[in-house]
Amino acid sequence: MRLLFLFGAGILFSLVSGWAMAFQRIARGMPVLPPVPPGAWRSLRPGALIAALLMGLAMPALAVSAVPVLLAEAWLALRKAR
């Protein structure tokens, strides 16, 4: 029972501290997410892509949440290229 409480508290701490860091960056006028270096997606190793696909198959909620992120990344990259 204690282990479950520690796990939940860790997730809650990560969530709250992530939001706090994001709002600090916004207050300073910085982008919330750091810029992705040019060519970062093309430099991924095939093993990393396979591991990501396997995790997406093993955890469907991860795959569902990853799709909008990937679409946003692609949209931002196309927008920046123009």
Phi, psi and omega per residue, in radians:
M1 nan -0.690 3.135
R2 -1.163 -0.632 3.137
L3 -1.127 -0.708 3.101
L4 -1.119 -0.701 3.089
F5 -1.106 -0.767 3.125
L6 -1.103 -0.696 3.102
F7 -1.092 -0.821 3.113
G8 -1.116 -0.716 3.115
A9 -1.135 -0.648 3.102
G10 -1.133 -0.733 3.099
I11 -1.133 -0.755 3.127
L12 -1.098 -0.745 3.107
F13 -1.083 -0.757 3.123
S14 -1.083 -0.709 3.141
L15 -1.135 -0.856 -3.096
V16 -1.169 -0.763 -3.127
S17 -1.188 -0.582 3.078
G18 -1.124 -0.769 3.098
W19 -1.127 -0.705 3.140
A20 -1.093 -0.757 3.126
M21 -1.147 -0.663 3.126
A22 -1.118 -0.761 -3.139
F23 -1.212 -0.540 3.054
Q24 -1.141 -0.715 3.116
R25 -1.155 -0.692 3.118
I26 -1.118 -0.736 -3.124
A27 -1.103 -0.537 3.123
R28 -1.490 -0.034 -3.134
G29 1.414 0.271 3.139
M30 -1.633 2.723 3.043
P31 -1.167 2.597 -3.114
V32 -1.145 -0.738 3.123
L33 -1.832 2.418 3.097
P34 -1.171 2.648 -3.136
P35 -1.161 2.533 3.096
V36 -1.464 2.227 -3.139
P37 -1.061 2.583 3.127
P38 -1.036 2.349 3.105
G39 1.391 0.153 -3.089
A40 -1.121 -0.708 -3.130
W41 -1.206 -0.610 -3.131
R42 -1.312 -0.335 -3.096
S43 -1.576 0.045 3.111
L44 -1.165 2.459 3.099
R45 -1.336 2.620 3.135
P46 -1.024 -0.589 3.126
G47 -1.095 -0.626 3.120
A48 -1.186 -0.707 3.106
L49 -1.152 -0.715 3.115
I50 -1.126 -0.739 3.113
A51 -1.089 -0.704 3.117
A52 -1.122 -0.723 3.116
L53 -1.140 -0.714 3.123
L54 -1.148 -0.683 3.089
M55 -1.147 -0.647 3.092
G56 -1.124 -0.627 3.089
L57 -1.266 -0.658 -3.111
A58 -1.285 -0.547 -3.099
M59 -2.218 1.585 -3.080
P60 -1.012 -0.579 3.124
A61 -1.124 -0.602 3.085
L62 -1.146 -0.739 -3.136
A63 -1.139 -0.720 -3.135
V64 -1.126 -0.681 -3.139
S65 -1.365 -0.385 -3.135
A66 -1.349 -0.496 -3.102
V67 -1.074 -0.861 3.113
P68 -1.096 -0.601 3.117
V69 -1.134 -0.790 3.131
L70 -1.137 -0.691 3.087
L71 -1.119 -0.710 3.109
A72 -1.133 -0.710 3.105
E73 -1.081 -0.779 -3.141
A74 -1.138 -0.723 3.132
W75 -1.112 -0.755 3.120
L76 -1.136 -0.665 3.131
A77 -1.156 -0.732 3.113
L78 -1.174 -0.685 -3.141
R79 -1.141 -0.689 3.134
K80 -1.256 -0.548 -3.136
A81 -1.207 -0.452 -3.116
R82 -1.443 nan nan
